[in-house]
Amino acid sequence: MRSAAPTVTAGTILQLIRDGEAGSRADVARLTGLSRTAVAARVDPLIEAGLVSEADAPGIGVGRPPKRLTFEAGAGLVLAAAIGRSRAQFTVCDLSGLVLGSDELDQEVGQGPDDVLPRAVGRLRALLRKVGLDPADVLGIGVSIPGTVDPVAGTSLNSAIMRGWDGVPIAPYFAALSSSPVVIENDTNAIALAELDAHLTRYRDALIVKASTGLGAGIVAGGVLQHGARGAAGDIGHVKYRGAHDLPCRCGETGCLEAVAGGWALVRDLAAQGREVAHVRDVVRLALEGDVVARRAIRGSGQAIGEVLASAVTLLDPAVIVVGGDMAPAYDLLVAGLRETLYRDATTVAARDLDVLAASHGADSGTRGTAVLALRRVLSPSAVDDRLRLTPSRLVPS
């Protein structure tokens, strides 16, 4: 028995227009098989909502020129809050993902949601005011945090490194700013989402590595971001690592990769050697200035990460490893160490054609990916249809 063809809705058509597949009503009819009347029943509400505009296109020759359908990126806004252990970054974007304003905030490590999230809301409100935009135009808010998250419940999930956050709903903190939906994601997965318009247009199987205060990996298989059965996929920082021996980790256990290779561990070690460092960014700065101890520490971090990644590469067979996070400005040092152990320990077939690349959007990767998270939610066909209050039963039959 053949399954029924999917219903074509206004949201479906907006997706065709956004993707550049449909530039006119005639294109919509050709791609969907809908009649002219049915196309109008779906396109007209998009125009009325300001999501699509229609104007005469330049014509050649005689006859009436065709009208072009254009996605209106200025029809709304999304906000992004990329919240790390020691820094939070914020952006306001239009519906194309264009950044209209950005801000960041350093914060004390270990603070709970009651401290961090009200400040995040205040920064976003101030950012909107600074760029002259109205909170009423916000259609969605993306939030990324370290550790395991439950995107359905919108909470941190049993994360040892985000103490005080477990099971706390994130969305209510933003209710005073906007009634729009709030979506939550792991910080490394957000960096992976930022690569959708960059490295992931070329590679469908990838490991996205965040080397920062903590360590994490995003797994992309067949072009799809993988979360795992419990949302904990890619938590490489707390894999047991032989080089860590019995060193205590911030998660409360001992012997984790982060205990020797995480940014917080590098800060600990360099401070013990008399360097004035408070954050891994300070370690990177010293390394780039030529400090031998800092350079050795970052390369050693890369070597340890490469050892753990070798097993992941052998198991998953990615085509590329993309490296981002606060250590990424010292990319050459970090990746020199990573390549050394990765290519030594991974199987030859898995490592032979493996590329290692820097994250495409640098320090903005977290906020960019978090904005993508919000955009995917608010511009999904179902969300658009809900916004227009359209259901298949109200559409004119084809």
C-alpha positions as CSV (number, residue, x, y, z in Angstrom):
1,M,0.0,0.0,0.0
2,R,1.4,3.4,-1.0
3,S,1.7,6.0,1.7
4,A,-0.1,9.2,1.2
5,A,1.8,12.1,-0.3
6,P,2.9,14.7,2.4
7,T,0.5,17.6,2.7
8,V,2.0,20.8,1.2
9,T,1.4,23.7,3.6
10,A,2.4,27.3,3.8
11,G,5.4,26.3,5.9
12,T,6.5,23.8,3.3
13,I,6.4,26.5,0.6
14,L,8.3,29.0,2.7
15,Q,11.1,26.4,3.0
16,L,11.1,26.1,-0.8
17,I,11.4,29.8,-1.1
18,R,14.2,30.1,1.6
19,D,16.2,27.3,-0.1
20,G,16.0,29.1,-3.4
21,E,14.1,26.3,-5.1
22,A,10.9,28.4,-5.7
23,G,11.2,32.0,-6.9
24,S,7.6,32.4,-8.2
25,R,4.1,31.0,-7.8
26,A,4.7,29.1,-11.1
27,D,7.7,27.4,-9.5
28,V,5.7,26.5,-6.4
29,A,3.0,25.0,-8.6
30,R,5.6,23.0,-10.6
31,L,7.4,21.7,-7.6
32,T,4.3,20.8,-5.5
33,G,1.7,19.9,-8.2
34,L,-0.8,22.4,-6.6
35,S,-3.3,24.4,-8.6
36,R,-3.0,28.1,-9.0
37,T,-5.8,28.6,-6.4
38,A,-4.2,26.3,-3.9
39,V,-0.8,28.0,-4.3
40,A,-2.5,31.4,-3.6
41,A,-4.1,29.9,-0.5
42,R,-0.7,29.1,0.9
43,V,1.4,32.0,-0.4
44,D,-0.9,34.9,0.4
45,P,-0.8,34.2,4.2
46,L,3.0,34.2,4.0
47,I,2.9,37.6,2.3
48,E,0.3,39.0,4.8
49,A,2.6,37.8,7.7
50,G,5.6,39.6,6.1
51,L,7.6,36.4,5.7
52,V,7.5,36.7,1.9
53,S,7.4,39.6,-0.5
54,E,6.3,39.6,-4.1
55,A,7.4,42.1,-6.7
56,D,7.8,42.3,-10.4
57,A,11.1,40.8,-11.6
58,P,13.0,42.3,-14.5
59,G,11.6,40.8,-17.7
60,I,13.2,40.3,-21.1
61,G,11.1,40.7,-24.3
62,V,7.4,41.2,-24.5
63,G,4.7,40.3,-22.1
64,R,4.1,40.8,-18.5
65,P,7.2,40.1,-16.4
66,P,6.9,37.4,-13.7
67,K,6.5,38.3,-10.1
68,R,9.3,37.0,-7.8
69,L,8.8,35.6,-4.3
70,T,11.4,36.6,-1.8
71,F,12.0,35.5,1.8
72,E,11.9,38.5,4.1
73,A,14.7,38.0,6.7
74,G,13.6,41.1,8.5
75,A,10.2,39.7,9.4
76,G,11.5,38.7,12.9
77,L,14.4,38.1,15.1
78,V,16.1,35.3,17.0
79,L,18.3,35.6,20.1
80,A,21.2,33.4,20.9
81,A,22.8,32.9,24.3
82,A,25.9,30.6,24.3
83,I,26.6,30.1,28.0
84,G,29.9,28.6,29.0
85,R,31.5,27.9,32.3
86,S,33.4,31.1,32.5
87,R,31.9,33.3,29.7
88,A,28.6,33.9,28.0
89,Q,28.2,35.2,24.5
90,F,25.0,36.8,23.0
91,T,23.7,37.7,19.6
92,V,20.6,39.0,18.0
93,C,20.0,37.9,14.4
94,D,17.5,38.3,11.6
95,L,15.8,35.3,10.1
96,S,18.7,34.7,7.7
97,G,21.1,34.4,10.6
98,L,22.7,37.8,9.9
99,V,24.1,39.1,13.2
100,L,22.6,42.5,14.1
101,G,24.3,42.9,17.4
102,S,26.5,40.9,19.8
103,D,27.8,41.0,23.4
104,E,29.7,38.9,25.9
105,L,30.0,38.5,29.6
106,D,32.7,37.0,31.7
107,Q,31.4,35.1,34.8
108,E,32.6,33.2,37.8
109,V,33.0,29.5,37.3
110,G,30.4,27.3,39.1
111,Q,27.5,29.7,39.3
112,G,23.9,28.3,39.1
113,P,21.1,29.3,36.8
114,D,19.6,31.8,39.3
115,D,22.8,33.8,39.0
116,V,23.7,33.2,35.3
117,L,20.4,33.3,33.5
118,P,18.9,36.6,34.8
119,R,22.1,38.3,33.8
120,A,21.9,36.7,30.4
121,V,18.3,38.0,30.0
122,G,19.5,41.4,31.0
123,R,22.3,41.4,28.5
124,L,19.9,40.3,25.7
125,R,17.4,43.0,26.6
126,A,20.2,45.6,26.6
127,L,21.5,44.3,23.3
128,L,18.1,44.7,21.7
129,R,17.8,48.2,23.0
130,K,21.3,49.0,21.8
131,V,20.6,48.0,18.2
132,G,17.1,49.6,18.3
133,L,15.1,46.4,18.0
134,D,11.8,45.4,19.7
135,P,11.5,42.3,21.9
136,A,8.1,41.9,20.4
137,D,9.8,40.9,17.1
138,V,11.7,38.0,18.7
139,L,10.4,34.7,17.4
140,G,12.7,32.3,19.1
141,I,15.6,32.1,21.6
142,G,18.4,29.5,21.4
143,V,20.5,28.7,24.5
144,S,23.6,26.4,24.6
145,I,25.2,25.2,27.8
146,P,28.0,22.7,28.6
147,G,27.3,19.1,29.5
148,T,24.4,16.8,28.7
149,V,21.0,18.5,28.0
150,D,17.5,17.3,27.6
151,P,16.2,19.3,24.6
152,V,12.6,18.2,25.1
153,A,12.4,19.2,28.7
154,G,14.7,22.1,28.1
155,T,17.0,21.3,31.0
156,S,20.5,20.3,31.9
157,L,20.6,16.6,32.5
158,N,22.6,15.1,35.3
159,S,25.7,17.1,34.4
160,A,28.5,16.9,37.0
161,I,30.1,20.0,35.6
162,M,27.0,22.2,35.8
163,R,26.2,21.7,39.4
164,G,22.9,23.3,40.5
165,W,21.5,23.2,36.9
166,D,20.2,19.6,36.8
167,G,16.5,19.4,35.9
168,V,16.1,23.2,36.0
169,P,13.8,24.4,33.1
170,I,15.6,27.1,31.1
171,A,12.7,28.7,29.3
172,P,11.0,30.4,32.3
173,Y,14.0,32.6,32.9
174,F,13.4,34.2,29.5
175,A,9.6,34.7,29.8
176,A,10.0,38.3,31.0
177,L,11.9,39.1,27.8
178,S,9.8,37.2,25.2
179,S,7.0,34.6,25.1
180,S,8.7,33.0,22.0
181,P,9.9,29.4,22.3
182,V,13.3,28.7,23.9
183,V,15.4,25.8,22.6
184,I,18.4,24.3,24.3
185,E,21.4,22.4,23.1
186,N,24.9,21.2,24.3
187,D,27.6,23.8,23.5
188,T,29.7,21.5,21.3
189,N,26.6,20.5,19.3
190,A,26.0,24.2,18.8
191,I,29.4,24.5,17.2
192,A,28.5,21.6,14.9
193,L,25.3,23.5,13.9
194,A,27.4,26.5,13.0
195,E,29.2,24.3,10.4
196,L,26.0,23.5,8.5
197,D,26.8,26.3,6.0
198,A,30.5,25.6,6.0
199,H,32.5,22.4,6.5
200,L,29.3,20.2,6.7
201,T,28.3,21.2,3.1
202,R,31.3,19.2,2.0
203,Y,31.5,16.5,4.7
204,R,28.6,14.4,5.9
205,D,30.5,12.5,8.6
206,A,32.4,14.6,11.1
207,L,33.6,15.0,14.6
208,I,33.4,18.5,16.0
209,V,35.8,19.0,18.9
210,K,35.5,21.8,21.4
211,A,38.8,22.4,23.2
212,S,38.1,25.0,25.8
213,T,37.7,25.2,29.6
214,G,36.2,21.7,29.1
215,L,36.4,19.2,26.3
216,G,33.5,17.9,24.1
217,A,32.7,16.4,20.7
218,G,29.8,16.7,18.4
219,I,29.1,13.7,16.2
220,V,27.7,14.2,12.7
221,A,26.8,10.9,10.9
222,G,25.2,11.0,7.4
223,G,24.7,14.7,7.7
224,V,22.7,14.3,11.0
225,L,23.8,15.5,14.4
226,Q,23.8,12.6,16.8
227,H,22.6,13.0,20.4
228,G,22.7,9.4,21.6
229,A,20.1,7.5,23.6
230,R,20.4,9.8,26.6
231,G,21.7,13.0,25.0
232,A,25.2,12.3,26.2
233,A,27.0,11.5,22.9
234,G,30.4,13.1,22.5
235,D,31.3,13.7,26.2
236,I,35.0,12.9,25.6
237,G,36.2,15.1,28.4
238,H,35.2,12.5,31.0
239,V,36.5,9.5,29.2
240,K,39.1,7.7,31.4
241,Y,42.6,8.5,30.2
242,R,45.7,6.6,31.2
243,G,47.8,9.7,31.4
244,A,45.5,11.2,34.0
245,H,46.2,8.5,36.5
246,D,44.5,9.4,39.7
247,L,44.2,13.1,39.1
248,P,40.9,14.6,40.4
249,C,38.5,15.9,37.8
250,R,36.0,18.7,38.3
251,C,33.3,16.2,37.7
252,G,34.1,14.6,41.0
253,E,35.8,11.5,39.7
254,T,39.5,10.8,38.9
255,G,41.4,9.9,35.8
256,C,39.4,11.9,33.2
257,L,40.9,13.3,30.0
258,E,39.9,16.8,31.2
259,A,42.1,16.4,34.3
260,V,45.2,16.7,32.1
261,A,43.9,18.2,28.8
262,G,41.0,20.5,29.6
263,G,41.6,24.3,29.7
264,W,41.0,24.4,33.4
265,A,43.7,21.8,33.9
266,L,46.2,23.8,31.8
267,V,45.4,26.9,33.9
268,R,46.0,24.9,37.1
269,D,49.3,23.6,35.9
270,L,50.6,26.9,34.6
271,A,49.5,28.8,37.7
272,A,51.5,26.2,39.8
273,Q,54.6,27.1,37.7
274,G,54.2,30.8,38.4
275,R,52.4,32.0,35.3
276,E,49.6,34.6,35.8
277,V,46.7,32.8,34.2
278,A,43.0,32.8,35.1
279,H,41.5,31.3,32.0
280,V,42.6,29.1,29.1
281,R,42.5,32.1,26.9
282,D,45.4,33.4,29.0
283,V,47.3,30.2,28.4
284,V,46.7,30.6,24.6
285,R,47.9,34.2,24.7
286,L,51.1,33.2,26.4
287,A,51.7,30.4,24.0
288,L,51.2,32.7,21.0
289,E,53.6,35.2,22.6
290,G,56.2,32.4,22.7
291,D,56.1,31.2,26.3
292,V,57.7,27.7,26.1
293,V,55.7,26.3,29.1
294,A,52.4,27.4,27.6
295,R,53.3,26.1,24.2
296,R,54.2,22.7,25.6
297,A,51.0,22.6,27.6
298,I,48.8,23.2,24.6
299,R,50.6,20.7,22.4
300,G,50.4,18.2,25.3
301,S,46.7,18.8,25.5
302,G,46.4,18.1,21.8
303,Q,48.4,14.8,22.2
304,A,46.0,13.6,25.0
305,I,42.9,14.6,23.0
306,G,44.3,12.8,19.9
307,E,44.8,9.6,21.9
308,V,41.1,9.5,22.9
309,L,39.9,10.7,19.5
310,A,41.8,7.8,17.9
311,S,39.3,5.3,19.3
312,A,36.4,7.5,18.2
313,V,37.8,7.8,14.7
314,T,38.3,4.1,14.4
315,L,34.8,3.4,15.6
316,L,32.9,6.2,13.6
317,D,35.1,6.6,10.5
318,P,34.5,10.4,10.1
319,A,35.8,12.3,7.1
320,V,36.9,15.3,9.1
321,I,37.7,16.5,12.5
322,V,36.7,20.2,13.1
323,V,38.5,21.9,16.0
324,G,36.9,24.9,17.8
325,G,36.8,26.4,21.3
326,D,39.0,28.8,23.2
327,M,42.2,26.8,22.4
328,A,41.5,27.1,18.7
329,P,43.5,30.3,18.3
330,A,46.6,28.2,19.0
331,Y,45.4,25.8,16.4
332,D,48.8,24.9,14.9
333,L,50.2,23.9,18.3
334,L,47.1,22.1,19.5
335,V,46.6,20.2,16.2
336,A,50.3,19.3,15.9
337,G,49.9,17.3,19.1
338,L,46.5,15.9,18.2
339,R,47.7,14.6,14.8
340,E,50.8,13.0,16.4
341,T,48.8,10.6,18.5
342,L,45.6,10.4,16.5
343,Y,47.4,9.1,13.3
344,R,49.6,6.9,15.5
345,D,46.7,5.1,17.3
346,A,43.7,5.1,14.9
347,T,43.4,2.4,12.3
348,T,45.1,3.1,9.0
349,V,42.0,2.9,7.0
350,A,40.1,5.3,9.2
351,A,42.9,7.9,9.5
352,R,44.3,7.7,5.9
353,D,42.1,10.4,4.3
354,L,41.0,12.1,7.5
355,D,41.1,15.9,7.4
356,V,41.6,18.1,10.4
357,L,40.3,21.6,10.1
358,A,39.7,24.7,12.2
359,A,36.1,25.7,13.0
360,S,34.8,28.0,10.3
361,H,33.5,30.8,12.4
362,G,36.1,31.0,15.1
363,A,35.1,32.5,18.4
364,D,31.6,33.2,17.0
365,S,30.9,29.5,16.4
366,G,28.9,29.0,19.6
367,T,26.5,31.9,19.2
368,R,26.2,31.3,15.4
369,G,25.3,27.6,16.0
370,T,22.9,28.6,18.8
371,A,21.2,31.0,16.5
372,V,20.9,28.3,13.9
373,L,19.2,26.2,16.6
374,A,16.6,28.8,17.1
375,L,16.1,29.5,13.4
376,R,15.6,25.8,12.7
377,R,12.8,25.8,15.3
378,V,11.0,29.0,14.3
379,L,11.3,28.5,10.5
380,S,10.4,24.8,10.5
381,P,7.2,24.2,8.3
382,S,5.2,23.2,11.4
383,A,6.2,26.3,13.4
384,V,5.4,28.5,10.4
385,D,2.0,26.9,10.0
386,D,1.3,27.3,13.7
387,R,2.2,30.9,13.5
388,L,-0.1,31.5,10.6
389,R,-2.8,29.4,12.3
390,L,-3.2,27.3,9.2
391,T,-4.0,23.6,9.2
392,P,-4.3,21.3,6.2
393,S,-8.1,21.2,6.6
394,R,-8.3,25.0,6.1
395,L,-6.3,25.0,2.9
396,V,-8.0,25.1,-0.5
397,P,-7.8,21.6,-2.1
398,S,-5.4,21.2,-4.9
